[in-house]
Amino acid sequence: MRRAEASLRRDTRPHEPAPEPTHGAPGPSRRRLGALACGAAAALLVPAARGQGARPAAEGPPRGAAPAPGAAQAPGSAPVPAGACSGAAGDKPVYLTFDTGHMGVAPLIAEVLKRHQVPVTFFLANERTRTGGASLDDEWAAWWKARVAEGHLFGSHTFDHAVWQADTPTGFKVRPTAGPESGHVLDWTAQDYCASLQQVARRFKDMTGATLSPIFRAAGGKTSPALLAAARQCGWAHVPWADAGFLGDELPSERVSNAQLLRRALRDIRPGDILLAHLGIWSRKDPWAPAVLEPLIVGLKARGLCFATLRSHPDYAARLQQR
């Protein structure tokens, strides 16, 4: 799911009509790469174990993969404090979300989330994997089913990761980055877009027996008012992310190190932010998750923040609790 750097600088938060959920006022654009690079000399140094391509397993990291920093626990050591919010009035939640990707770091991510008892929201597309399959094929069904059992939340990301390009008189131009039409610009109607969202829901039901929640994230975060309105008409609410919540795993590691990304996130994330990362990015040479995910969780917990799925987010709770 390669994305151009230019698109990463753009504000991908939707501009929706007042009656619909605003997910907070449309935020500022993503931080420029130059701003990320400031202070690089003082950046926190983090061990950067490279992620390994892996076949899925219901639990645990891929065989032979380097453990995440801090993963080892001596027998008899104190248990890791839970990262999930308690539901108390004083909670300071953040909402960690993962879009699909090449899935090479997915087992490691699942293991870290389970160890720290961190609930998250996943957005699913049927993307190409490192093992030559796709992220929603039978090879990954047990992995997704295990995440359902852990209590995570799941939404759609369009089946073939179809990135909006432009509005047209009859609908939209989209460019899938997965599936048989990958790389081609297609003319879709509103019904076509809704069908792609729903195709994920059907496949998720087949794999796990569970029902997908009626939330989605547009592929690449690219939307228009017309696309958001079309999705609302067929029952789907869009989920963007906070400016500080863009965790940067899509950015080129040659220019923005994992240490810089961790330092920025720990400095800038605030209660209520929706955070975005992926289950593997093809273009990043030094993978983000093995180096950053665990210290990020530990650091945010140390700041008094806790983790929740979008079930408790004020913009989505009423919709999701009706399901």
BELURJO-V559037 format. One record per residue. N is the residue number from 1. RES is the residue in three letters. PHI is phi in degrees with one decimal (NA if undefined). Layout:
n->{N & N}
res->{RES & RES}
phi->{PHI & PHI}
//
This chain:
n->{1 & 2 & 3 & 4 & 5 & 6 & 7 & 8 & 9 & 10 & 11 & 12 & 13 & 14 & 15 & 16 & 17 & 18 & 19 & 20 & 21 & 22 & 23 & 24 & 25 & 26 & 27 & 28 & 29 & 30 & 31 & 32 & 33 & 34 & 35 & 36 & 37 & 38 & 39 & 40 & 41 & 42 & 43 & 44 & 45 & 46 & 47 & 48 & 49 & 50 & 51 & 52 & 53 & 54 & 55 & 56 & 57 & 58 & 59 & 60 & 61 & 62 & 63 & 64 & 65 & 66 & 67 & 68 & 69 & 70 & 71 & 72 & 73 & 74 & 75 & 76 & 77 & 78 & 79 & 80 & 81 & 82 & 83 & 84 & 85 & 86 & 87 & 88 & 89 & 90 & 91 & 92 & 93 & 94 & 95 & 96 & 97 & 98 & 99 & 100 & 101 & 102 & 103 & 104 & 105 & 106 & 107 & 108 & 109 & 110 & 111 & 112 & 113 & 114 & 115 & 116 & 117 & 118 & 119 & 120 & 121 & 122 & 123 & 124 & 125 & 126 & 127 & 128 & 129 & 130 & 131 & 132 & 133 & 134 & 135 & 136 & 137 & 138 & 139 & 140 & 141 & 142 & 143 & 144 & 145 & 146 & 147 & 148 & 149 & 150 & 151 & 152 & 153 & 154 & 155 & 156 & 157 & 158 & 159 & 160 & 161 & 162 & 163 & 164 & 165 & 166 & 167 & 168 & 169 & 170 & 171 & 172 & 173 & 174 & 175 & 176 & 177 & 178 & 179 & 180 & 181 & 182 & 183 & 184 & 185 & 186 & 187 & 188 & 189 & 190 & 191 & 192 & 193 & 194 & 195 & 196 & 197 & 198 & 199 & 200 & 201 & 202 & 203 & 204 & 205 & 206 & 207 & 208 & 209 & 210 & 211 & 212 & 213 & 214 & 215 & 216 & 217 & 218 & 219 & 220 & 221 & 222 & 223 & 224 & 225 & 226 & 227 & 228 & 229 & 230 & 231 & 232 & 233 & 234 & 235 & 236 & 237 & 238 & 239 & 240 & 241 & 242 & 243 & 244 & 245 & 246 & 247 & 248 & 249 & 250 & 251 & 252 & 253 & 254 & 255 & 256 & 257 & 258 & 259 & 260 & 261 & 262 & 263 & 264 & 265 & 266 & 267 & 268 & 269 & 270 & 271 & 272 & 273 & 274 & 275 & 276 & 277 & 278 & 279 & 280 & 281 & 282 & 283 & 284 & 285 & 286 & 287 & 288 & 289 & 290 & 291 & 292 & 293 & 294 & 295 & 296 & 297 & 298 & 299 & 300 & 301 & 302 & 303 & 304 & 305 & 306 & 307 & 308 & 309 & 310 & 311 & 312 & 313 & 314 & 315 & 316 & 317 & 318 & 319 & 320 & 321 & 322 & 323}
res->{MET & ARG & ARG & ALA & GLU & ALA & SER & LEU & ARG & ARG & ASP & THR & ARG & PRO & HIS & GLU & PRO & ALA & PRO & GLU & PRO & THR & HIS & GLY & ALA & PRO & GLY & PRO & SER & ARG & ARG & ARG & LEU & GLY & ALA & LEU & ALA & CYS & GLY & ALA & ALA & ALA & ALA & LEU & LEU & VAL & PRO & ALA & ALA & ARG & GLY & GLN & GLY & ALA & ARG & PRO & ALA & ALA & GLU & GLY & PRO & PRO & ARG & GLY & ALA & ALA & PRO & ALA & PRO & GLY & ALA & ALA & GLN & ALA & PRO & GLY & SER & ALA & PRO & VAL & PRO & ALA & GLY & ALA & CYS & SER & GLY & ALA & ALA & GLY & ASP & LYS & PRO & VAL & TYR & LEU & THR & PHE & ASP & THR & GLY & HIS & MET & GLY & VAL & ALA & PRO & LEU & ILE & ALA & GLU & VAL & LEU & LYS & ARG & HIS & GLN & VAL & PRO & VAL & THR & PHE & PHE & LEU & ALA & ASN & GLU & ARG & THR & ARG & THR & GLY & GLY & ALA & SER & LEU & ASP & ASP & GLU & TRP & ALA & ALA & TRP & TRP & LYS & ALA & ARG & VAL & ALA & GLU & GLY & HIS & LEU & PHE & GLY & SER & HIS & THR & PHE & ASP & HIS & ALA & VAL & TRP & GLN & ALA & ASP & THR & PRO & THR & GLY & PHE & LYS & VAL & ARG & PRO & THR & ALA & GLY & PRO & GLU & SER & GLY & HIS & VAL & LEU & ASP & TRP & THR & ALA & GLN & ASP & TYR & CYS & ALA & SER & LEU & GLN & GLN & VAL & ALA & ARG & ARG & PHE & LYS & ASP & MET & THR & GLY & ALA & THR & LEU & SER & PRO & ILE & PHE & ARG & ALA & ALA & GLY & GLY & LYS & THR & SER & PRO & ALA & LEU & LEU & ALA & ALA & ALA & ARG & GLN & CYS & GLY & TRP & ALA & HIS & VAL & PRO & TRP & ALA & ASP & ALA & GLY & PHE & LEU & GLY & ASP & GLU & LEU & PRO & SER & GLU & ARG & VAL & SER & ASN & ALA & GLN & LEU & LEU & ARG & ARG & ALA & LEU & ARG & ASP & ILE & ARG & PRO & GLY & ASP & ILE & LEU & LEU & ALA & HIS & LEU & GLY & ILE & TRP & SER & ARG & LYS & ASP & PRO & TRP & ALA & PRO & ALA & VAL & LEU & GLU & PRO & LEU & ILE & VAL & GLY & LEU & LYS & ALA & ARG & GLY & LEU & CYS & PHE & ALA & THR & LEU & ARG & SER & HIS & PRO & ASP & TYR & ALA & ALA & ARG & LEU & GLN & GLN & ARG}
phi->{NA & -65.4 & -129.7 & -66.3 & -59.4 & -58.2 & -69.1 & -71.7 & -82.7 & -78.4 & -73.6 & -99.8 & -75.0 & -74.0 & -108.3 & -104.1 & -62.1 & -54.6 & -66.2 & -89.6 & -56.9 & -97.0 & 56.8 & 86.7 & -60.6 & -51.6 & -83.6 & -68.3 & -68.3 & -58.2 & -65.1 & -68.5 & -58.5 & -62.8 & -65.4 & -63.6 & -76.2 & -59.8 & 76.3 & -60.2 & -64.3 & -98.9 & -63.7 & -64.5 & -86.8 & -125.7 & -57.2 & -120.2 & -66.7 & -76.2 & -70.3 & -110.7 & -62.6 & -148.6 & -81.4 & -70.0 & -139.0 & -63.5 & -142.2 & 82.1 & -76.9 & -62.6 & -60.0 & 85.3 & -75.3 & -69.0 & -68.9 & -66.0 & -54.9 & 78.8 & -70.1 & -72.0 & -127.6 & -67.8 & -55.2 & 83.5 & -72.6 & -63.9 & -66.1 & -70.8 & -61.2 & -63.9 & -93.6 & -73.7 & -66.1 & -87.1 & 90.9 & -74.2 & -62.1 & -87.1 & -58.7 & -121.5 & -80.3 & -124.2 & -121.4 & -79.2 & -126.7 & -126.8 & -89.6 & -65.6 & -168.3 & -76.3 & 72.5 & -63.6 & -105.0 & -59.8 & -61.3 & -63.9 & -59.8 & -60.8 & -66.1 & -65.4 & -60.5 & -67.6 & -61.9 & -95.9 & 53.1 & -106.1 & -84.1 & -136.9 & -116.3 & -104.5 & -115.3 & -106.1 & -133.7 & -92.6 & -91.7 & -62.0 & -112.7 & -69.6 & -89.8 & 90.8 & -106.3 & -141.5 & -69.4 & -115.4 & -83.5 & -62.4 & -60.5 & -100.6 & -59.1 & -64.8 & -64.0 & -64.8 & -63.5 & -65.0 & -68.3 & -59.9 & -62.3 & -81.1 & 94.1 & -72.8 & -114.0 & -140.0 & -134.6 & -95.2 & -129.6 & 70.3 & -62.6 & -102.4 & 49.9 & -86.1 & -86.7 & -60.8 & -112.8 & -167.6 & -82.3 & -132.2 & -58.9 & -109.1 & 158.3 & -146.3 & -95.8 & -131.6 & -128.1 & -66.1 & -109.4 & -144.0 & 82.7 & -66.7 & -102.0 & -54.5 & 88.2 & -93.5 & -89.0 & -116.4 & -95.7 & -116.5 & -85.9 & -58.8 & -65.1 & -63.4 & -64.4 & -61.5 & -63.7 & -68.1 & -62.4 & -71.7 & -61.3 & -62.8 & -60.8 & -65.6 & -65.9 & -61.8 & -63.0 & -62.4 & -74.3 & -118.0 & 79.3 & -99.6 & -99.7 & -68.6 & -75.3 & -82.4 & -125.9 & -147.0 & -121.7 & -61.8 & -57.9 & 70.7 & 71.4 & -86.9 & -141.0 & -141.0 & -55.2 & -66.8 & -65.9 & -63.9 & -65.6 & -62.7 & -65.2 & -61.7 & -61.4 & -102.6 & 96.0 & -113.5 & -104.8 & -84.5 & -121.6 & -85.8 & -145.6 & -75.4 & -57.2 & -69.8 & -79.8 & -72.9 & -79.5 & 85.1 & -71.2 & -87.4 & -75.9 & -67.8 & -68.1 & -65.8 & -109.7 & -132.2 & -78.4 & -61.1 & -62.0 & -63.8 & -63.8 & -63.8 & -60.7 & -63.7 & -63.0 & -65.2 & -78.8 & -102.9 & -66.1 & -125.1 & -53.7 & 92.7 & -71.6 & -93.0 & -105.3 & -126.3 & -144.5 & -135.6 & -89.5 & 121.4 & -121.4 & -62.4 & -82.5 & -84.1 & -74.3 & -105.8 & -56.7 & -74.9 & -59.7 & -62.3 & -95.1 & -112.7 & -57.6 & -66.5 & -63.0 & -65.0 & -60.3 & -61.6 & -66.6 & -68.7 & -62.8 & -64.9 & -83.8 & 89.1 & -88.6 & -134.6 & -115.9 & -145.9 & -80.4 & -71.0 & -56.9 & -106.2 & -71.9 & -59.6 & -80.6 & -125.5 & -58.6 & -61.7 & -62.9 & -77.1 & -76.1 & -78.7 & -81.7}
//
